[in-house]
Each structure stands twice: as C-alpha cells, then as structure tokens.
C-alpha cells in the first residue's frame, strides 16, 4: 500500500529529486512515510484525530526535522540517537492505533514497514557517524606566537 502511494506521486518525486542535492536516502524515504502518515491521520475518527492523530503527526514531522538537521550537522550522533528514540515511540503509537482499530491491518503493515526500514537506515547512519568521529584526529591547535619573538 505504501509502495502504491509512492508510485502515485512520481511527478512530485521527480521535482524533489531534481531539487535534492545529495540528500540522504533515509531523509527522502522518511519524507514519504510522513506524507503517508499524515494522509492516514486525516481519516482518523474525529474523537481520535485531535488526541491520538496529532501525536502521530507531530512525532513523524519531528523525526523529519531531526533528519534534516543531521544532514547538515557536523555532530550527527546525538541527533540521530534522538531520531531513533522518536521512531521507537512512533512504532508503539502505530501499534496502538492498529490495536484500537484506527488503522487496518494493511495500513499497519505499511506503516510498520516504513518505520522499520527507515529505523535501520538511521541506525546504520548513526554507527557510521560514530565510527567516523572515533577515527578522525582531534582538531589541530595552532601554537600562539609570542609577538616579542617575531
């Protein structure tokens, strides 16, 4: 179901890809997960939309913001760890939505698949940034010159 949604928006995808300058794949995939999630939240029952749906939407968008921040940040590890924690909460919220019969089994499967796939990518990105931070030499400090000796 999520794949059909992605294929149906190929025109927008082409426009975004033309604009994207070496964006991480996980960022683009998460963008589609958020878009799909927001469409589902719009169809939640009224009594659940403003309490439960709002939390799903806010957390999904917050993860998107974190991934954008990590893309341009020097220290990615802490940001990616926070994104991973937010995704874990989203997993539980989506599961709860399915248990409360707000999401169908197919919708739950599509959401869980998207969150799982992006979570694995974020975890890999986090490990890679930790490895790079550990292997990079500390910044060189230049010795201060004494103006009298010059």
SULHU-V33151 format. One line per field, one symbol per residue. phi: phi as a letter, one per 40 degrees, with the letter a starting at -180 (. if undefined). psi: psi as a letter, one per 40 degrees, with the letter a starting at -180 (. if undefined). burial: b if it has 16 or more other C-alpha atoms within 10 Angstrom, else e. A space follows every 10 residues. Layout:
phi = ???
psi = ???
burial = ???
This chain:
phi = .cccccccbc cccccccccc bfccdccccc dcccdccccc ccbcddcbcc bccccccccc cccdcccccc dbccccdccc cccccccccc dccccccccc gcbccccccc cccccccccc cccccccccc cccccccccc bccccccccc
psi = dddddddefd dddddddddh gfiidddddd dddddddddd ddeiidedde dddddddddd dddddddddd deidgddddd dddddddddd ddddddddde fdiidddddd dddddddddd dddddddddd ddddeiiihh hhihihdde.
burial = ebeeebeeee eeeeeeeeee eeebebbbbb bbbbbbbbeb beebeeeebe ebbeebbebb bbbbebbbeb beeeebbebb bebbebbeeb bebbbebbee ebbeeebbbb bbebbeebbe bbbebbeebe eeeeeeeeee eeeeeeeeee
